[in-house]
Amino acid sequence: MIRIYDVVRRIPRRQRTRCWTWVLSGTIGLSGCSMSKPPTDTLAKAELGVSAARDARADELSPVDLKIAREKLEKAKQAMAAKRYDDARRLAESSQVDAELAEAKSEAEIVRRAADDVQRRADALPTEAERESRKPLTAVPNQE
Amino acid sequence: MRFNAIALAPPHTRMPLLLLAALAIGCGTVRHPALENARDLYQKARQDPVVVRHAATALDRAGQALEEADRLWAREKDVTEVEHLAYIVAKRVEIARVTAQRRLAADEIRQIRSARP
């Protein structure tokens, strides 16, 4: 049985040092890379985000953002199935934030419309001052 | 110091050490355009009194995402991940702006109602 040490010993000393330096540099250089786990939670959050946006009427009030969120969620699921976990996590995180934006836009639009509505009705009602100024006009014919 | 160490190293180890040194130097200086764009968007929102007043929490979340992107860029220079985080920052800033608009409209409703009961 050949032992690693026997193989290493056969390499000239100079070349051996070079080999070790390469191995060490390579290890330091690649230490940034790491194995990733399936992003199950992130995917679930994205799914919840898209549902919340749909519940906030984003289909009608912020369709573009919701469409982007849905497409990314689909791609995240495909990446997950293909075991491309880093891609899946990024797509799911991205989808979640798009869904949150769709939801926020829809809610803002709903409140905006409500504010406009309240303003319109307030404008239609006569103010206190207007009611006061009309009194003599209606009272004058009765007095005559 | 780094260059001295390389000059002192045995000739046959210089090449890998030089490559590693180049990697280390490259890591310190480069700015990522998407990250800088995200920072710009965030700082503009920070200077907008409406956003700061009405959507402080949402703006903080954008700030946290920006810090994470900065940390990652300084530490790992992972372009894909930093571009992804820059996108998250941009969207979080937009969420803060929209949230501020919603609260502004809600305030309007309250004001109209209190003015004309």
Chai-1 contact restraints between the chains, C-beta under 6 A:
chainA,res_idxA,chainB,res_idxB,connection_type,confidence,min_distance_angstrom,max_distance_angstrom,comment,restraint_id
A,R14,B,H12,contact,1.0,0.0,6.0,A-B,restraint_1
A,R18,B,H12,contact,1.0,0.0,6.0,A-B,restraint_2
A,T21,B,T13,contact,1.0,0.0,6.0,A-B,restraint_3
A,T21,B,P16,contact,1.0,0.0,6.0,A-B,restraint_4
A,W22,B,P16,contact,1.0,0.0,6.0,A-B,restraint_5
A,S25,B,P16,contact,1.0,0.0,6.0,A-B,restraint_6
A,S25,B,L20,contact,1.0,0.0,6.0,A-B,restraint_7
A,G32,B,E76,contact,1.0,0.0,6.0,A-B,restraint_8
A,R90,B,H84,contact,1.0,0.0,6.0,A-B,restraint_9
A,V97,B,I88,contact,1.0,0.0,6.0,A-B,restraint_10
A,V97,B,K91,contact,1.0,0.0,6.0,A-B,restraint_11
A,E100,B,I95,contact,1.0,0.0,6.0,A-B,restraint_12
A,L101,B,K91,contact,1.0,0.0,6.0,A-B,restraint_13
A,L101,B,E94,contact,1.0,0.0,6.0,A-B,restraint_14
A,L101,B,I95,contact,1.0,0.0,6.0,A-B,restraint_15
A,A104,B,I95,contact,1.0,0.0,6.0,A-B,restraint_16
A,A104,B,V98,contact,1.0,0.0,6.0,A-B,restraint_17
A,A104,B,T99,contact,1.0,0.0,6.0,A-B,restraint_18
A,K105,B,V98,contact,1.0,0.0,6.0,A-B,restraint_19
A,E107,B,R102,contact,1.0,0.0,6.0,A-B,restraint_20
A,A108,B,V98,contact,1.0,0.0,6.0,A-B,restraint_21
A,A108,B,Q101,contact,1.0,0.0,6.0,A-B,restraint_22
A,A108,B,R102,contact,1.0,0.0,6.0,A-B,restraint_23
A,V111,B,R102,contact,1.0,0.0,6.0,A-B,restraint_24
A,V111,B,A105,contact,1.0,0.0,6.0,A-B,restraint_25
A,V111,B,A106,contact,1.0,0.0,6.0,A-B,restraint_26
A,R112,B,A105,contact,1.0,0.0,6.0,A-B,restraint_27
A,A115,B,A105,contact,1.0,0.0,6.0,A-B,restraint_28
A,A115,B,E108,contact,1.0,0.0,6.0,A-B,restraint_29
A,A115,B,I109,contact,1.0,0.0,6.0,A-B,restraint_30
A,V118,B,I109,contact,1.0,0.0,6.0,A-B,restraint_31
A,V118,B,I112,contact,1.0,0.0,6.0,A-B,restraint_32
A,Q119,B,I112,contact,1.0,0.0,6.0,A-B,restraint_33
A,A122,B,I112,contact,1.0,0.0,6.0,A-B,restraint_34
A,A122,B,R116,contact,1.0,0.0,6.0,A-B,restraint_35
